[in-house]
Amino acid sequence: MIRVSQLVANARRMVGVLAVTCEIAAAQPAQTVNDATRSATRLLQSSDAKEVAWGAFTAAQYDLGSAVPLLIAALQRDRSTDADTHGLTELAILDALVQLRAQVPADLLRSSLGRWPIATLVLLKDATGDPDAMLLERLRVTTDSEWQAIGNLLLRSKPPGLAYRLLEGLRLELTVYVTDQPHVGFGGGMGTGTERGCNAANAVPGFPPLADYEFAPAGPGATILSIGPETVYYVRRTLPPPFVPCPRGGRAEKPSDEDRVKYLNALVRAQGETLPFSRSNSVTVLWRNADAFRQDVSRRRQALADQYQHVVSLLVSANRLTDDESRSLSPTITVILEDMRKNKSEPLPVVSR
């Protein structure tokens, strides 16, 4: 049975779609392809940023592949306008290039990646030139779905520097469960992250309907952005004027260590190795006395460090890491003690963290 709330939600979505359709129809009278081509050409060469945005919108609406060179030229042009207007015009151009399935020189997309990452990454998948340098740079300062999408693209080409970016500053955890009951074991859990991003639209008059790109789970209406250890999807929706999306680049953040290990494993597997490597590790230690406990924890910690070094060695032998890079890398291992003993009269000794 369909719930009333579902019917209401569906009705609201239909109203939104109709509103966008009516807005487009009112703003864009019917044109022939030749008329649209002339209009897009004039608008894309304008010095007015909003007219350029309308030119990009027209090119996408009429599937004007001939407008791609003008769109690329407009993306390069320095428009004397405020940052918000400049950014929204940039989005209109990027979206038109996406809709036209254009091949864009990778270098022209460098500044767009931080403001409109999803549309830019869609274009970078088939960009001309070498996008790897900017993707490696971005890999340092983003997280969640954007990081995974970039990681997927880099795993296709496996450029020099990728393995080092994945290993640099990697933090591993060793959780030690201490028990005084033989044959008792304990397990740990993995933390979860939250997706960051812009969740609001602003009202800015004078622009055509603009597309809002958002990362999304797999499902109806979602499009694959990139395939890899974590396949990344996005949705594109058109906002009715005067509402416009806000940039989704966000502030610089560090990537998660869980993701980095997952993509390291994919890079190692590409060399035919199946070594399992985990960011969060747990062991159960049977309590006997303080000295034996310190030795046991030290041995478990060293085993994890050895596993890390083995991964480094595999990547060096596959020419994914240089010798100089490998010598500069060392694991950061945090030891977490969980006292599960029934008799806690003797406190756990301090161990190296």
C-alpha positions in Angstrom: 0.0 0.0 0.0 1.3 3.5 -0.9 1.5 5.8 2.1 -0.1 9.2 2.0 3.4 10.7 2.8 4.8 9.1 -0.3 2.1 10.5 -2.5 2.7 13.9 -1.1 6.4 13.7 -1.7 5.8 12.5 -5.3 3.4 15.3 -5.9 5.9 17.9 -4.6 8.6 16.5 -6.9 6.3 16.8 -9.9 5.5 20.4 -8.9 9.2 21.1 -8.8 9.8 19.5 -12.2 6.9 21.4 -13.7 8.1 24.7 -12.2 11.5 24.2 -13.8 10.0 23.3 -17.1 7.7 26.4 -17.1 10.6 28.6 -16.1 12.7 27.3 -19.0 9.9 27.7 -21.4 9.3 31.3 -20.3 12.9 32.2 -20.4 13.8 30.4 -23.7 11.3 30.9 -26.6 11.3 28.1 -29.1 14.1 28.5 -31.6 15.4 26.6 -34.6 18.8 25.0 -34.3 20.3 27.7 -36.5 18.7 30.4 -34.4 20.0 28.7 -31.2 23.4 28.4 -32.7 23.6 32.1 -33.5 22.2 33.0 -30.1 24.6 30.7 -28.2 27.6 32.0 -30.3 26.7 35.7 -29.5 26.0 35.0 -25.8 29.2 33.0 -25.2 31.3 35.7 -26.6 29.7 38.4 -24.4 31.6 40.3 -21.7 28.6 39.9 -19.5 28.9 36.8 -17.2 25.2 36.1 -17.0 24.8 36.3 -20.8 27.7 33.7 -21.0 25.7 31.5 -18.6 22.6 31.8 -20.9 24.8 30.9 -23.9 26.0 27.8 -22.1 22.4 26.9 -21.2 21.3 27.4 -24.8 24.2 25.2 -26.1 23.2 22.4 -23.8 19.5 22.7 -24.4 19.9 22.4 -28.2 22.8 19.9 -28.0 25.1 22.2 -29.9 28.3 20.3 -30.2 29.7 23.2 -32.4 29.6 25.4 -29.3 32.2 23.4 -27.5 35.2 25.5 -28.6 33.4 28.6 -27.5 32.5 27.1 -24.2 36.2 26.1 -23.6 37.2 29.7 -24.6 34.7 31.1 -22.2 36.0 28.9 -19.4 39.5 30.4 -19.9 38.3 34.0 -20.1 38.9 36.3 -17.1 35.5 37.9 -16.5 35.6 41.1 -14.5 32.8 40.4 -12.1 32.2 39.4 -8.4 33.3 35.9 -7.3 29.8 34.5 -6.9 28.7 35.6 -10.4 32.0 34.2 -11.8 31.5 30.9 -10.0 27.9 30.4 -11.2 28.9 31.2 -14.8 31.7 28.7 -14.5 29.2 26.1 -13.3 26.9 26.8 -16.3 29.8 26.3 -18.7 31.0 23.1 -16.9 27.5 21.7 -17.0 27.0 22.5 -20.7 30.4 20.7 -21.4 29.2 17.7 -19.4 25.9 17.6 -21.2 27.7 17.9 -24.6 30.1 15.1 -23.6 33.0 17.4 -24.4 36.7 16.7 -24.2 38.3 19.5 -22.3 42.1 20.2 -21.7 42.7 19.0 -18.2 44.8 22.1 -17.3 41.7 24.3 -17.8 39.8 22.5 -15.1 42.3 23.0 -12.3 40.6 26.0 -10.7 37.2 24.5 -11.1 38.0 21.3 -9.2 37.9 23.0 -5.8 34.5 24.8 -6.4 32.5 22.3 -8.5 34.2 19.0 -7.9 31.6 16.6 -9.3 31.0 18.3 -12.7 34.8 18.8 -13.0 35.6 15.2 -12.2 33.0 14.1 -14.8 34.9 16.1 -17.4 38.3 15.0 -16.1 37.4 11.3 -16.8 37.8 12.0 -20.6 39.9 15.2 -20.5 42.8 15.7 -22.9 46.3 16.1 -21.5 47.4 14.9 -18.1 45.0 15.3 -15.2 47.0 13.2 -12.8 49.1 16.0 -11.2 46.0 18.0 -10.2 44.2 14.9 -9.0 47.2 13.8 -6.9 47.3 17.3 -5.4 43.5 17.2 -4.6 43.9 13.8 -3.1 45.7 15.4 -0.1 43.0 17.8 0.9 39.6 16.1 0.4 37.7 13.2 1.8 34.6 11.0 1.5 33.1 10.5 -1.9 35.2 13.1 -3.7 38.4 11.4 -2.4 37.1 8.0 -3.5 36.1 9.3 -7.0 39.6 10.8 -7.4 41.2 7.6 -6.1 39.2 5.6 -8.7 40.4 7.8 -11.5 44.0 7.5 -10.3 43.9 3.8 -10.0 43.2 3.7 -13.8 46.5 5.3 -14.7 48.5 4.5 -11.5 50.7 7.5 -11.9 54.1 7.9 -10.0 53.3 9.4 -6.6 50.0 7.7 -6.0 51.4 5.0 -3.7 53.3 7.7 -1.7 50.2 9.8 -1.3 48.3 6.8 0.0 51.0 5.9 2.5 52.2 9.3 3.6 51.1 10.0 7.2 49.0 6.9 7.3 47.8 6.2 10.8 47.1 2.6 11.9 45.4 1.4 15.1 46.0 -1.7 17.2 43.3 -2.4 19.8 44.5 -4.8 22.5 41.8 -6.5 24.5 43.2 -7.8 27.7 41.6 -10.7 29.4 42.3 -13.0 32.3 40.0 -15.7 31.0 41.6 -18.3 28.7 39.9 -19.0 25.3 38.0 -15.7 25.4 38.3 -13.3 22.4 37.0 -9.9 21.7 36.4 -7.9 18.5 36.4 -4.2 17.5 34.3 -2.1 15.2 35.0 0.3 12.4 34.1 4.0 12.7 31.8 5.6 10.3 32.2 9.0 8.5 29.7 11.6 7.5 29.6 13.2 4.1 30.3 16.8 4.0 29.0 19.3 1.5 26.6 22.1 0.7 23.0 21.5 1.5 21.5 24.9 0.6 20.6 26.9 -2.6 20.9 30.6 -2.8 18.6 33.0 -4.7 20.5 34.9 -7.4 18.4 36.6 -10.2 19.4 36.8 -13.8 20.8 33.3 -14.3 19.3 30.5 -16.4 18.3 27.3 -14.6 21.5 25.8 -13.2 22.3 22.2 -12.4 23.1 21.1 -8.9 25.4 18.0 -8.8 25.4 15.9 -5.6 27.1 12.7 -4.6 24.5 9.9 -4.1 24.1 6.2 -3.3 23.5 3.8 -6.1 19.9 3.8 -7.1 17.3 5.1 -9.7 18.5 8.4 -11.2 22.1 8.0 -10.0 24.9 8.1 -12.5 28.3 6.4 -12.1 31.1 8.9 -11.7 34.0 6.5 -11.3 34.4 2.8 -10.7 36.8 1.3 -8.1 37.1 -0.1 -4.6 34.2 2.3 -3.7 32.2 3.0 -6.9 31.0 6.6 -6.7 27.6 7.9 -8.0 26.1 11.3 -8.4 22.8 12.9 -9.3 22.2 16.0 -11.3 19.1 18.1 -10.8 18.0 21.5 -12.2 17.1 24.3 -9.9 14.4 26.7 -10.9 15.5 30.3 -11.1 16.3 32.4 -9.1 17.8 29.5 -7.0 21.3 28.5 -7.7 23.6 25.9 -6.1 26.3 26.8 -3.7 29.9 25.5 -4.3 30.6 22.0 -3.0 34.3 22.2 -2.8 34.3 22.9 1.0 37.4 23.4 3.2 40.5 21.4 3.0 40.3 18.1 4.9 42.4 15.1 5.4 41.4 11.8 3.7 40.3 9.0 6.0 42.8 6.3 6.8 40.3 3.6 6.1 39.9 4.8 2.5 43.6 5.1 2.0 44.2 1.5 3.2 41.4 0.2 0.9 42.9 1.9 -2.1 46.4 0.7 -1.1 45.1 -2.8 -1.1 43.7 -2.2 -4.6 47.1 -1.0 -5.8 48.8 -4.0 -4.3 46.3 -6.4 -5.8 47.0 -4.8 -9.2 50.5 -6.4 -8.9 49.0 -9.8 -8.4 49.4 -9.7 -4.6 46.5 -10.5 -2.2 48.1 -9.5 1.1 45.3 -8.3 3.4 46.1 -5.0 5.1 43.9 -3.2 7.6 43.9 0.2 9.2 42.1 -1.0 12.4 43.4 -4.2 13.9 42.5 -5.9 17.1 44.1 -8.7 19.2 43.2 -10.4 22.5 46.0 -10.8 25.0 45.9 -13.2 28.0 47.1 -11.4 31.1 49.9 -13.1 33.1 52.0 -10.3 34.5 53.2 -6.8 33.6 56.5 -7.8 31.9 54.9 -10.5 29.8 52.1 -8.1 28.8 54.6 -5.4 27.6 56.5 -8.0 25.6 53.3 -9.4 24.1 52.0 -5.9 23.1 55.4 -5.0 21.6 55.4 -8.1 19.6 51.9 -7.5 18.2 52.8 -3.9 17.4 55.9 -5.0 15.6 54.0 -7.5 13.5 51.7 -4.7 12.3 54.8 -2.5 11.5 56.3 -5.5 9.6 53.1 -5.9 7.6 53.3 -2.2 6.7 56.9 -2.5 5.6 56.0 -5.5 3.5 53.4 -3.5 1.6 56.0 -0.8 1.0 58.5 -3.4 -0.3 55.9 -4.8 -2.7 55.2 -1.3 -4.1 58.9 -0.6 -4.5 59.5 -3.8 -6.4 56.5 -2.9 -8.6 58.0 0.5 -9.3 55.1 2.2 -7.6 57.4 3.7 -4.9 60.9 4.9 -5.3 63.6 3.9 -2.9 63.9 7.4 -1.6 60.1 7.6 -0.9 60.2 4.2 0.9 63.0 5.4 3.2 60.9 8.4 4.2 57.9 6.4 5.2 57.2 4.8 8.6 54.0 3.7 10.1 52.2 5.7 12.8 50.6 3.0 15.1 48.3 3.9 17.9 47.9 1.2 20.6 44.5 1.3 22.4 44.1 -0.9 25.5 40.8 -2.3 26.5 40.9 -3.9 29.9 38.4 -6.7 29.9 39.8 -8.6 32.9 37.6 -9.7 35.7 40.3 -9.0 38.3 41.7 -5.5 37.8 43.5 -5.2 41.1 46.8 -4.8 39.3 46.6 -1.9 36.8 47.7 -2.3 33.2 51.2 -1.0 32.6 51.9 1.8 30.2 52.9 0.7 26.8 54.4 2.5 23.8 51.6 4.2 21.8 
